[in-house]
Amino acid sequence: MKYFFTFLLLFLSIVNADEVQRIESIVNDISQLRSAYVRVQSDLAGIELQLEEEKEQTKILKQDYKNKILTLENKINSLKKSIKLKEKNKIVCKTRFPKIIKNTVIIKKSLNIQSLEDENKFPTLLMKEQFKRDEVETETVAYTYRVKTEANIYATIDGRKIAVWEESTSFTSNEQTLEWIKITGYFIDKIWRESDKEMWIKSCDTLKRGH
């Protein structure tokens, strides 16, 4: 009997020792899990903070890109306006062949019936080309013209610009030079109106109606 109780105590001691060891092992595992959890939580907090910083930086970069794009668009629009203005003010004139003006010599016979050789003692003086070019020709009949491209209107020949007429604008004239046409009247809503001031247009910017 004594041996039995001794054996029983010994067995219980062994069993309890295994149980205590098992509990200690479980406690150690729990401690390690807690440490790992704390470490993971700390790493997660760091990642979240880094993510927020990257989001903020991305937001700033997007705003910078938007500002740069807006600046470039403004520059492009400004350049387009400048190009349109230059094209509007640019006058493209096609080369016109010089007009040949025939000089007619009128010979009058004197009362004493002089010969042609006596009457034409002085040679015919030819007008210099630059004066011939600016000589105004006046017609008894007015012709109708139209503007073949957007053109400038001037106060006088080689004078200051006073207006810009659109393409296909119609007008009338009975005075012109080789390079200029005087506007004596114009059409508004198909109604002819007489010019109340002197206006000239370059002939290279016009077409005679019917041509």
C-alpha positions in Angstrom: 0.0 0.0 0.0 2.8 2.3 0.9 4.4 1.7 -2.4 1.2 2.3 -4.2 0.8 5.8 -2.7 4.4 6.5 -3.5 4.0 5.4 -7.1 0.8 7.5 -7.3 2.5 10.6 -6.0 5.4 10.1 -8.4 3.0 9.6 -11.3 1.0 12.8 -10.4 4.3 14.7 -10.0 5.4 13.6 -13.5 2.0 14.4 -14.9 1.9 17.8 -13.2 5.4 18.6 -14.4 4.4 17.8 -18.0 1.3 20.0 -17.6 3.3 22.9 -16.2 5.8 22.6 -19.0 3.0 22.6 -21.5 1.4 25.6 -19.9 4.8 27.5 -19.9 5.2 26.6 -23.5 1.8 28.0 -24.3 2.6 31.1 -22.4 5.8 31.6 -24.3 4.0 31.1 -27.6 1.4 33.7 -26.6 4.2 36.2 -25.6 5.9 35.7 -29.0 2.6 36.2 -30.8 2.0 39.4 -28.8 5.4 40.6 -29.7 4.9 39.8 -33.4 1.5 41.5 -33.3 3.0 44.7 -31.8 5.7 44.6 -34.4 3.2 44.1 -37.2 1.1 46.9 -35.9 4.1 49.2 -35.8 5.1 48.3 -39.3 1.5 48.8 -40.5 1.3 52.2 -38.9 4.6 53.2 -40.7 3.3 51.9 -44.0 0.0 53.9 -43.6 2.0 57.1 -42.7 4.2 56.6 -45.8 1.2 56.0 -47.9 -0.4 59.2 -46.7 2.8 61.1 -47.5 2.9 59.7 -51.0 -0.8 60.6 -51.5 -0.1 64.2 -50.5 3.0 64.3 -52.7 1.0 62.9 -55.6 -1.7 65.5 -55.1 0.9 68.3 -55.2 2.5 66.9 -58.4 -0.9 66.7 -60.0 -1.6 70.3 -59.2 1.8 71.3 -60.5 1.1 69.4 -63.8 -2.2 71.1 -64.1 -0.7 74.5 -63.6 2.0 73.8 -66.2 -0.6 72.5 -68.7 -2.7 75.6 -68.1 0.4 77.9 -68.7 1.3 76.0 -71.9 -2.3 76.3 -73.2 -2.3 80.0 -72.5 1.0 80.4 -74.4 -0.4 78.3 -77.3 -3.6 80.5 -77.5 -1.5 83.6 -77.3 0.7 82.4 -80.2 -2.4 81.4 -82.3 -3.8 84.9 -81.8 -0.5 86.5 -82.8 -0.3 84.3 -85.9 -3.9 85.2 -86.9 -3.2 88.9 -86.4 -0.1 88.7 -88.5 -2.0 86.8 -91.2 -4.8 89.4 -91.1 -2.4 92.3 -91.5 -0.3 90.6 -94.2 -1.1 91.7 -97.7 -0.3 89.2 -100.4 -0.4 90.9 -103.8 0.1 88.9 -107.0 2.5 90.3 -109.5 0.7 92.4 -112.2 2.2 92.9 -115.6 2.8 96.6 -116.3 0.1 98.2 -118.3 1.2 99.7 -121.6 -0.1 103.2 -122.1 -0.1 104.4 -125.7 0.8 108.0 -126.2 -1.3 109.6 -128.9 0.3 112.6 -130.6 -2.2 115.1 -132.0 -0.9 117.3 -134.8 -2.6 120.5 -135.5 -2.1 122.3 -138.8 -1.4 126.0 -138.5 -3.1 128.7 -140.6 -0.1 129.2 -142.7 0.0 125.5 -143.5 3.3 124.7 -141.9 4.9 121.3 -142.6 4.9 118.5 -140.2 8.7 118.9 -139.8 8.3 122.6 -138.9 5.5 122.0 -136.4 7.2 119.1 -134.6 10.4 121.0 -133.8 10.6 119.6 -130.2 10.7 115.9 -129.6 7.9 114.3 -127.7 8.7 114.2 -124.0 8.0 110.7 -122.5 6.7 110.6 -118.9 8.9 108.9 -116.5 7.7 105.5 -115.4 7.2 106.3 -111.7 4.9 109.3 -112.6 3.1 107.3 -115.3 2.4 104.7 -112.6 0.7 107.2 -110.3 -1.2 109.0 -113.1 -5.0 108.7 -112.3 -7.1 107.5 -115.2 -10.7 108.8 -115.1 -13.4 106.8 -116.9 -16.8 108.2 -117.9 -18.4 104.9 -116.9 -18.0 103.4 -113.5 -17.1 99.7 -113.2 -18.1 97.3 -110.5 -15.4 95.5 -108.6 -15.2 93.0 -105.8 -12.6 92.3 -103.1 -10.9 89.0 -103.9 -9.3 88.6 -100.5 -9.5 90.4 -97.2 -7.9 93.8 -98.0 -6.9 97.1 -96.4 -8.6 100.4 -97.4 -6.5 103.6 -97.5 -7.3 107.3 -97.2 -5.0 108.1 -100.1 -2.6 106.4 -102.4 0.2 105.1 -100.2 -1.6 106.8 -97.3 -2.8 105.6 -93.9 -5.0 102.5 -93.5 -8.5 103.4 -92.5 -10.4 100.1 -92.8 -10.3 96.4 -93.6 -12.9 95.0 -96.1 -13.9 91.4 -96.2 -13.6 89.1 -99.2 -16.3 89.5 -101.9 -17.2 93.1 -100.8 -18.5 94.9 -103.9 -17.8 98.5 -104.9 -17.7 100.9 -107.9 -15.0 103.1 -109.3 -14.3 105.3 -112.4 -10.8 106.4 -111.3 -7.7 104.3 -111.0 -3.9 104.1 -111.5 -1.8 101.1 -112.4 -1.7 100.0 -108.8 -4.6 101.7 -107.1 -8.4 102.0 -107.5 -10.4 104.8 -106.0 -13.7 103.7 -104.3 -16.5 106.0 -105.4 -19.3 103.8 -104.0 -20.0 100.5 -102.3 -22.8 98.1 -101.7 -24.5 97.3 -98.3 -27.2 94.7 -98.4 -27.2 95.0 -102.2 -27.9 98.7 -102.0 -25.4 101.1 -103.6 -24.1 104.0 -101.5 -21.9 106.8 -102.6 -18.6 107.1 -100.7 -18.7 110.1 -98.3 -14.9 110.3 -98.1 -11.9 109.4 -100.2 -11.0 105.7 -100.1 -8.4 103.8 -102.2 -7.7 100.0 -102.5 -4.8 98.2 -104.1 -5.8 96.9 -107.5 -4.0 93.6 -106.9 -6.7 92.9 -104.1 -9.6 93.4 -106.5 -11.4 91.7 -109.5 -13.6 93.5 -112.0 -17.1 92.0 -111.9 -17.7 89.8 -114.8 -14.0 88.7 -114.9 
